[in-house]
Amino acid sequence: MNITIIGTGYVGLVSGACFADIGNSVLCVDKNEKKIEQLKAGKIPFYEPSLPEIVSRNVHEGRLVFSINTHEGLKHAKIVFICVDTPPAPSGEADMRSYNAVLKAIGEFLQQYPSSQFLLVNKSTVPVGTAEYASAQLCSFRAGGVEVVSCPEFLREGTAVSDFLNPERIVIGTAENSDFISGTVEVLLKLFEPFDCPKILVSRATAEIIKYAANAFLATKISFINEIANVCERVGADVNDVAYAIGLDSRIGAQFLRAGIGYGGSCFPKDVRALSQIAGKSGYDFKLLKSVIEVNSGQRSMIIQKKRDILGDLKGKTIAILGLAFKHNTDDIRESPAIEIIITLLEEGAFVRAFDYQAAENAGRVLRHEYFEIVKDVKEVFAGADLVFIATEWPQFAELDWRDLRSQVRQAIIVDGRNILNKKKMTDLGWQYYGVGC
């Protein structure tokens, strides 16, 4: 099947490469000429495991092509996926400028080529009502417009390729009472036939809110276990044991029950705020989500205060930071707790030395300070440190030779912001260990 992907960020590039890998002819379009040139040269603009191999294989076999020409993409396609970013605006709502620019380009194409036929699918995370709005807008360019479907993505950075190829569900939102419905569903079910998972057919508005609801619920689990961690610290309990025990309950599940410094990234913060705004615009005050946001922000403040309690005045102290990405297996630093915490440490006069397996280059672009340094070797980060702070849950950090590293630091103090180390083991090795809720 001929597919066009508009937008080559995490969602667009992964979707395009994986659709090609299962036998489709895919044209990926992006207005960023530099990015398209990089992709044509075989360079992936971000870190995502397994993606370079899939892109390379499908480019070589002719199933995956890149272009800056939107009209070329629309001529190519039977199905067009919109996968552009919808970052948060200052109000917390989704910034729809890139999305609206794509709609305008599609509308102009329909005017120029009125006989063209394709199915338009929203994969970008967009506010409820966007598909209906898009349909109306395109009808103003050509009578009848095109059929607009909502098909939200559920990819996780770091496992996006596996998530795409092994989905747990596929949500298809179509217009209610539309003459197009039967044909639309038939085309999409054929496209998704290789994926052995439930295909859930709903209205467009329902599909749009499903994505927000999923991410908001996961963010709520994170904030909940962090609140439990804060109680555990005060009563002498261990949140890791609490999380393990309640996670064995099938009604709860173990995922997203690791206490720490809170969630970050390009999805959870944006989607939680956006859903809160959507609720507010509908006349409903979503108090729970406001608390989720407040708790998440509070975890950063809590960890800074913990460092003050341990070291006193942070001015002149050397802090070693392990991890810069918002989570492991990615180079994404968007809304990373590590970055926020480093900025506060620098404001308080600390010297900060940091290491990350993938995010160093991205962090170096946004963190420029005379007291801040990023090192290339993880062992270098420990030299003369007054405190070591684990900010990202890279599993390699747990495998370091902590006995040997003790001799590299000025003070053998570790604050484990992700609870990836064993407290007893670290204490036996001579470290003062401080976790979150344990």
HELIX and SHEET records of a PDB file:
HELIX    1   1 TYR A   10  ASP A   21  1                                  12    
HELIX    2   2 GLU A   33  LYS A   40  1                                   8    
HELIX    3   3 LEU A   51  HIS A   60  1                                  10    
HELIX    4   4 THR A   70  HIS A   76  1                                   7    
HELIX    5   5 ARG A   97  GLN A  112  1                                  16    
HELIX    6   6 THR A  130  CYS A  139  1                                  10    
HELIX    7   7 ALA A  160  LEU A  165  1                                   6    
HELIX    8   8 ILE A  181  LEU A  191  1                                  11    
HELIX    9   9 ARG A  204  VAL A  235  1                                  32    
HELIX   10  10 VAL A  239  GLY A  247  1                                   9    
HELIX   11  11 PHE A  268  LYS A  281  1                                  14    
HELIX   12  12 LYS A  287  LEU A  311  1                                  25    
HELIX   13  13 PRO A  337  GLU A  347  1                                  11    
HELIX   14  14 ALA A  360  VAL A  366  1                                   7    
HELIX   15  15 VAL A  378  PHE A  382  5                                   5    
HELIX   16  16 PRO A  395  ALA A  398  1                                   4    
HELIX   17  17 TRP A  402  LEU A  405  1                                   4    
HELIX   18  18 ARG A  406  GLN A  408  5                                   3    
HELIX   19  19 LYS A  423  ASP A  428  1                                   6    
SHEET    1   A 6 LEU A  64  SER A  67  0                                        
SHEET    2   A 6 SER A  25  VAL A  29  1                                        
SHEET    3   A 6 ASN A   2  ILE A   6  1                                        
SHEET    4   A 6 ILE A  79  ILE A  82  1                                        
SHEET    5   A 6 LEU A 119  ASN A 122  1                                        
SHEET    6   A 6 VAL A 148  SER A 150  1                                        
SHEET    1   B 2 ILE A 170  THR A 174  0                                        
SHEET    2   B 2 LYS A 199  SER A 203  1                                        
SHEET    1   C 6 PHE A 372  ILE A 374  0                                        
SHEET    2   C 6 PHE A 351  PHE A 355  1                                        
SHEET    3   C 6 THR A 318  LEU A 322  1                                        
SHEET    4   C 6 LEU A 387  ILE A 390  1                                        
SHEET    5   C 6 ILE A 413  ASP A 416  1                                        
SHEET    6   C 6 GLN A 432  TYR A 434  1                                        
END                                                                             
